[in-house]
Amino acid sequence: MPVHEFAYLTTVGRRSGRPHTIEIWYAEHQGVRYVLSGDGDGADWVRNLRREPSARLRLGGPRELHADLPGTAAVMARFVAAPAEEAVARRLLAAKYQGWREGEPLSDWAATSLVVAFEPPG
């Protein structure tokens, strides 16, 4: 499966009920896709997921912010709390986007951001 630079996450607006799509960095491990929120719970997309964890996710281009492009799949969001899983997600994202290597310290973004996992529903 190709590795794409970006994912496109579509959440349901907590107030409007309308779809909202963002471009976001992601990493994948054992079929789970992870993203980090540098704004923690302050990010609109996180607040949307706290209200409604079902979402849609598409990996790779085109760089269009539409919810129904081919390759978009239904997912369920899960806020990661297990320290071991958090560590894996943080390291994967730091390595992919910041060139992090084992033995180096994580950046503030990678070390402190909120970790969100996406898996198929069910």
C-alpha positions in Angstrom: 0.0 0.0 0.0 1.5 3.4 -1.0 2.5 5.9 1.7 0.8 9.2 1.2 1.9 12.5 2.6 -1.5 13.7 3.8 -4.8 12.4 4.9 -8.1 14.1 4.5 -10.3 13.9 7.5 -14.0 14.7 7.3 -15.9 15.2 10.6 -19.5 16.2 11.3 -19.7 19.8 12.6 -20.8 19.7 16.2 -23.0 22.8 15.7 -23.9 22.8 12.0 -24.2 19.1 11.4 -22.4 19.7 8.1 -19.3 17.8 6.9 -15.9 19.6 7.5 -12.8 18.3 5.8 -9.2 19.1 6.8 -5.8 18.0 5.4 -3.7 16.4 8.1 -0.5 14.5 8.7 -1.0 10.8 9.6 0.9 7.6 10.2 -0.3 4.0 10.0 0.6 1.0 12.2 -1.0 -2.4 12.1 -4.0 -1.1 10.3 -4.6 1.8 12.6 -4.2 5.4 11.3 -2.9 8.0 13.8 -3.0 11.8 13.8 -1.8 14.4 16.3 -3.6 17.5 17.3 -1.1 20.2 18.3 -4.0 22.2 19.7 -5.3 19.3 21.7 -8.9 19.6 22.5 -9.0 23.1 21.2 -8.9 22.0 17.5 -12.4 22.2 15.9 -12.0 18.8 14.3 -11.2 17.3 17.7 -14.2 18.9 19.3 -16.3 17.6 16.4 -15.0 14.0 17.0 -15.6 14.3 20.8 -19.3 14.9 19.9 -19.5 12.4 17.0 -16.6 9.9 16.7 -17.7 8.6 13.3 -15.8 10.3 10.5 -14.5 9.7 7.0 -10.8 9.4 6.0 -9.0 9.5 2.7 -5.3 8.9 2.2 -3.5 11.0 -0.4 -4.6 13.3 -3.2 -6.1 14.9 -4.9 -5.6 17.9 -2.6 -9.3 18.6 -2.6 -11.3 19.0 0.6 -14.4 17.0 -0.3 -15.9 14.2 1.8 -17.0 11.9 -1.0 -14.0 11.5 -3.3 -12.9 8.0 -4.3 -10.9 6.3 -1.6 -12.7 7.9 1.3 -13.7 5.4 4.0 -15.8 5.4 7.1 -13.8 5.4 10.3 -14.3 5.7 14.0 -12.1 8.0 16.1 -10.6 6.8 19.3 -8.6 9.1 21.7 -5.5 7.2 22.6 -4.8 6.9 26.3 -2.6 3.8 26.6 1.0 5.0 27.0 2.6 2.3 24.8 0.2 3.0 21.9 0.7 6.8 22.4 4.5 6.3 22.2 4.2 4.3 18.9 2.0 6.9 17.3 4.2 9.8 18.4 7.4 8.2 17.1 5.8 7.2 13.8 4.5 10.7 13.1 7.8 12.3 14.2 9.8 10.0 12.0 7.6 10.5 9.0 7.4 14.3 9.1 10.3 15.5 11.2 13.0 13.0 10.5 13.1 11.7 14.1 15.4 8.8 14.8 15.5 6.3 17.7 17.5 7.8 20.6 16.7 11.4 19.7 14.3 13.5 21.8 10.8 14.1 20.3 9.8 17.7 19.3 7.3 19.5 21.5 4.7 18.8 18.8 5.4 15.1 18.8 5.7 14.8 22.5 2.7 16.8 23.7 0.0 16.6 21.0 -3.3 14.8 21.5 -3.1 11.4 19.8 -6.2 10.2 17.9 -6.6 6.8 16.3 -8.9 5.9 13.4 -10.1 2.4 12.7 -12.9 0.9 10.5 -16.3 1.0 12.3 -17.5 -2.1 14.0 
